[in-house]
Amino acid sequence: MRSVIKGIGSYLPDRVMTNQEMSELVETSDSWIQERTGICERHIAAEGQYTSDLGYEAARVALEHAGLTSKDIDLIVVATSTPDLTFPATATIIQEKLGMHHGAAFDIQAVCSGFIYGMHVTNALIRAGGAKRAILIGAETFSRILDWTDRGTCVLFGDGAGAVVLEAVEGDEGGVLKTFVRSDGAHRDMLYVDGGPSRTQTVGHLRMLGNQVFKHAVTDIAQVIRDCAEQAEVEVSDIDWFVPHQANQRILNAVAKRLKLRPEQVISTVAHHANTSAASVPLAMDVAVKDGRIKKGDLVMLEAFGGGFTWGAALLRY
C-alpha cells in the first residue's frame, strides 16, 4: 500500500508586506534583507483571518486539483505552530469549514518541520489501513507571534498554507517511498517562543539565535537527505527535484553545495512569501507542480528543519 499525492494546493493572504515597508518598522533595508535571506516580500493575514482560514483555502484548492470533495476524505492532519486556539485542534475547525462530519482530524506540532512530520504520520496511518484518503495541511500565521521590534526575526517570516490530498493505492510504484524524521531537544533554546499556556499563560514571541540555527540547519538537512535516500535505496544524484523548507536562500544554497546539486533542481519560492514554517514545503511544491516543473513520475525529495530542533525528509515519486 502506498500513499500517493492526488492533489495539491496553496493559499497566501492578500496583504503583501514588502521589504521597504518592513524598513519603516525596524532598522533594516531591502538590500540588507535580500543579501542575507533572499526574501523580497511576505504575506500577512488580515485582521479576523486565522490559521484555519488559510488552511481551509489550501485544502479546498487541493481537493479541486484532485477532483474530489470532502465526502471522499476520512482524515485531516494539520501541521501548525500557530493554531487558532489552544484547543480544539485547528484540523477540526477546518473539518467543519469543509462541511465534513465524518472521519477524524488532529493537529501535529513540529514547527517548520511540521509538514514532513505530518507526511511521516499520515503515510504510516494510510499504509496501516487507518485512512483511505487524507488531507495533509501545513498552515501558519506566524505574524501573530513575531516581535515587530526584533529585526533578526520579524523580517524572516510570513503567513500562508499548503495542502496535499493523499490516497491509499496498492502497488510498488509511485507515492511516498520513505520518510525520515529526527529531533534533538538539547538545542531548543536556539529557536523557540517565549510563551505558552502552562509556563507563562501567554502566547509569547518567537526568539532565535540565527547564526547557530543556520549552522545546525545546513549540517542536519544535508545529512537527513542522505539518510532518507539511503534508506530508500536511491542515490541522491538520481533525485529529480528537491523541495526544501523555505527559510533562507543562503541555507538552500549551502545545502545544495554540500550535496552537489544543480541550482535549478532546488525549488525556491522564499523570495515571495518568506518563511511560512510548516506551510513552506507544500507552498513551494504547489508552485513547481502548477508551473510544470514537477511532473508525474519525477523523484522528489522534501525536507525541513525547525525549532526543537526537529528535522526530516520525505522521498516520493510524484
C-alpha positions in Angstrom: 0.0 0.0 0.0 1.3 3.4 -1.0 0.3 7.0 -0.1 0.0 8.8 -3.5 -0.5 12.5 -3.9 -3.7 13.1 -5.8 -4.0 16.8 -5.4 -2.1 19.8 -4.2 -3.0 23.4 -3.3 -1.8 26.5 -1.5 -3.0 29.9 -0.3 -1.4 33.2 0.6 -3.2 36.1 2.3 -3.9 39.1 0.0 -1.8 41.6 2.0 1.8 41.8 0.9 4.4 43.4 3.1 7.5 44.4 1.1 11.0 44.9 2.5 10.5 48.6 2.0 7.5 48.5 4.3 9.5 46.4 6.8 12.2 49.1 6.8 9.7 51.6 8.2 9.1 49.3 11.2 12.6 48.3 12.2 16.2 49.4 11.3 16.7 47.4 8.1 16.6 47.8 4.3 15.6 45.9 1.2 19.2 45.3 0.3 20.1 44.1 3.8 17.2 41.6 3.9 17.8 40.3 0.4 21.5 39.9 0.8 21.1 37.8 4.0 17.9 35.9 3.3 16.8 36.2 -0.3 13.4 37.4 0.9 11.7 40.2 -1.1 8.2 40.2 0.5 5.9 38.2 2.7 2.1 37.8 3.1 0.3 38.9 6.3 -3.1 37.5 7.3 -5.8 40.1 7.6 -7.5 41.0 10.9 -10.0 38.3 11.6 -8.3 35.9 9.3 -7.0 32.8 11.1 -4.8 29.8 10.5 -7.9 27.7 9.9 -9.0 30.1 7.2 -5.7 29.8 5.4 -5.6 26.0 5.8 -9.2 25.7 4.5 -8.4 27.6 1.3 -5.4 25.5 0.6 -7.4 22.3 1.3 -10.2 23.4 -1.0 -7.7 24.0 -3.9 -6.1 20.7 -3.3 -9.4 18.8 -3.3 -10.3 20.6 -6.5 -7.0 19.6 -8.1 -7.6 16.0 -7.0 -11.2 16.1 -8.4 -12.5 15.1 -5.0 -14.8 16.6 -2.3 -14.6 16.5 1.5 -17.0 13.5 1.3 -14.2 11.5 -0.2 -11.8 12.3 2.8 -11.6 10.4 6.0 -8.7 12.1 7.7 -7.4 15.7 8.1 -4.0 16.3 9.6 -2.8 19.9 10.2 0.8 20.8 10.8 0.9 24.2 12.6 2.6 26.0 15.5 0.1 28.9 15.3 -3.3 27.2 15.9 -6.5 29.3 16.1 -6.9 28.3 19.7 -5.1 26.2 22.4 -7.9 23.7 21.6 -9.8 22.4 19.8 -7.4 21.3 17.1 -7.3 23.6 14.1 -7.8 20.5 12.0 -11.3 20.1 13.5 -12.1 23.7 12.7 -11.1 23.1 9.1 -13.1 19.9 9.1 -16.2 21.9 10.0 -15.4 24.6 7.3 -15.2 21.8 4.7 -18.7 20.6 5.8 -17.1 17.3 6.8 -18.9 15.4 9.7 -17.2 12.1 9.4 -13.7 10.7 9.8 -11.1 12.2 12.1 -9.0 15.4 12.4 -6.0 16.3 14.5 -3.0 18.7 14.6 0.7 18.0 14.7 3.3 20.4 16.0 6.9 20.2 14.9 7.4 23.9 13.9 9.0 24.3 10.5 9.4 20.5 10.1 5.6 20.0 10.7 4.7 19.1 7.2 7.4 16.5 7.0 6.4 15.1 10.3 2.8 15.2 9.1 3.8 13.3 6.0 5.6 10.7 8.2 2.5 10.2 10.4 -0.2 10.3 7.7 1.7 7.9 5.4 2.0 5.5 8.3 -1.7 5.7 9.0 -2.6 5.1 5.4 -0.2 2.2 5.0 -1.6 0.6 8.1 -5.2 1.0 6.8 -6.2 3.8 9.2 -7.3 6.0 6.3 -8.1 5.7 2.6 -7.8 9.4 1.7 -6.3 12.2 3.8 -5.7 15.9 3.5 -2.3 16.9 5.0 -2.2 20.7 5.6 0.6 23.0 6.7 -0.8 26.3 7.8 0.7 29.2 9.8 0.0 32.8 10.9 3.5 33.5 12.2 2.9 37.2 12.0 0.9 36.8 15.2 3.9 35.6 17.3 6.6 38.0 16.0 8.2 40.7 17.9 8.0 43.5 15.4 10.9 45.4 17.1 13.3 42.5 16.5 14.8 42.8 13.0 16.6 39.5 13.4 13.3 37.6 13.3 10.4 39.7 12.1 11.9 40.1 8.6 12.1 36.4 8.1 8.5 35.1 8.5 5.2 35.3 6.8 1.7 33.7 6.7 0.4 31.0 4.3 -0.8 27.5 3.9 -0.3 24.5 1.6 -2.1 21.1 1.4 -1.9 17.8 -0.3 -4.5 15.0 -0.8 -3.0 11.6 -0.1 -4.7 8.4 -1.3 -4.1 4.8 -0.5 -3.1 3.0 -3.7 -1.9 -0.6 -4.0 1.3 -1.3 -5.9 5.1 -0.9 -5.7 5.3 2.1 -8.0 4.9 5.8 -7.1 3.8 7.6 -4.0 5.7 8.2 -0.7 8.7 5.9 -0.8 10.4 6.9 2.5 10.1 9.4 5.3 12.8 10.0 7.9 12.4 12.4 10.9 14.8 13.4 13.7 14.9 15.8 16.7 17.2 17.0 19.5 15.7 18.9 22.4 19.1 19.9 23.6 19.1 22.8 21.2 15.6 24.1 21.9 16.8 27.4 23.3 18.2 28.4 19.9 14.8 28.7 18.3 11.7 29.0 20.5 8.6 31.0 21.5 8.9 32.6 25.0 5.3 31.9 26.0 2.8 29.1 26.5 -0.3 28.1 28.4 1.5 26.1 31.1 4.6 28.2 31.6 3.6 31.8 31.2 -0.2 31.7 30.4 0.7 33.9 27.3 1.2 33.4 23.6 4.8 34.8 23.6 7.1 35.8 20.8 9.5 34.0 18.6 13.2 34.1 19.6 16.1 32.8 17.6 19.9 32.6 17.6 20.2 33.0 13.9 23.8 32.1 13.3 23.6 28.9 15.4 20.4 27.8 13.8 22.0 28.3 10.4 24.9 26.1 11.2 22.8 23.3 12.5 20.2 23.5 9.7 22.8 23.2 6.9 24.5 20.2 8.5 21.4 18.4 9.6 19.4 18.9 6.4 22.2 17.6 4.2 22.6 14.6 6.4 18.9 13.8 6.6 18.6 13.9 2.9 21.4 11.4 2.6 19.9 9.2 5.3 16.4 9.2 3.6 17.8 8.5 0.2 20.0 5.7 1.6 17.1 4.0 3.4 15.0 4.2 0.1 18.0 2.7 -1.7 18.2 5.7 -4.0 21.2 7.8 -5.0 21.0 11.5 -4.2 22.2 12.1 -7.8 19.1 10.2 -9.1 16.6 12.6 -7.5 15.0 15.0 -9.9 13.7 17.7 -7.6 14.5 19.0 -4.1 11.7 20.9 -2.3 13.2 22.4 0.8 11.7 24.3 3.7 11.7 27.9 2.5 13.6 29.5 5.4 16.5 31.4 3.9 18.1 31.3 0.5 21.5 31.1 2.0 20.5 27.8 3.7 19.1 26.5 0.4 22.4 27.4 -1.4 24.6 25.9 1.3 22.7 22.6 1.4 22.8 22.4 -2.4 26.5 23.0 -2.4 27.1 20.2 0.2 25.1 17.7 -1.8 26.5 18.9 -5.2 23.0 19.7 -6.5 22.4 21.8 -9.6 20.7 25.1 -8.5 17.9 24.6 -11.0 17.0 21.3 -9.1 16.2 23.2 -5.9 12.7 24.7 -5.8 12.9 28.2 -4.2 9.9 30.4 -3.5 11.2 32.1 -0.3 11.6 35.4 -2.1 7.9 35.8 -2.5 6.5 34.5 0.9 9.4 34.3 3.3 9.5 31.6 6.0 5.9 30.2 6.4 7.1 27.4 8.7 5.0 24.2 8.3 3.4 25.7 5.2 6.5 26.4 3.2 7.2 22.9 1.7 3.7 22.4 0.3 3.6 26.0 -0.9 6.9 25.6 -2.8 5.8 22.2 -4.2 2.5 23.5 -5.4 4.2 26.3 -7.4 6.6 23.7 -9.0 3.7 21.3 -9.8 1.4 24.0 -11.2 4.2 25.6 -13.4 5.1 22.2 -14.9 8.5 21.6 -13.4 7.5 18.7 -11.3 5.8 16.1 -13.5 4.2 12.7 -12.9 6.9 10.1 -12.3 9.5 12.6 -11.1 11.5 11.6 -8.0 11.1 14.4 -5.4 12.8 14.9 -2.0 11.1 17.1 0.6 13.0 18.4 3.6 12.7 20.8 6.5 14.3 22.0 9.7 12.7 23.7 12.6 12.6 24.6 16.3 13.0 21.8 18.8 15.3 21.1 17.0 13.3 19.0 14.6 14.2 18.0 11.0 13.3 15.4 8.5 12.9 14.4 4.8 10.4 12.6 2.7 11.1 11.0 -0.7 8.3 10.4 -3.1 7.6 9.5 -6.7 5.1 12.2 -7.8 
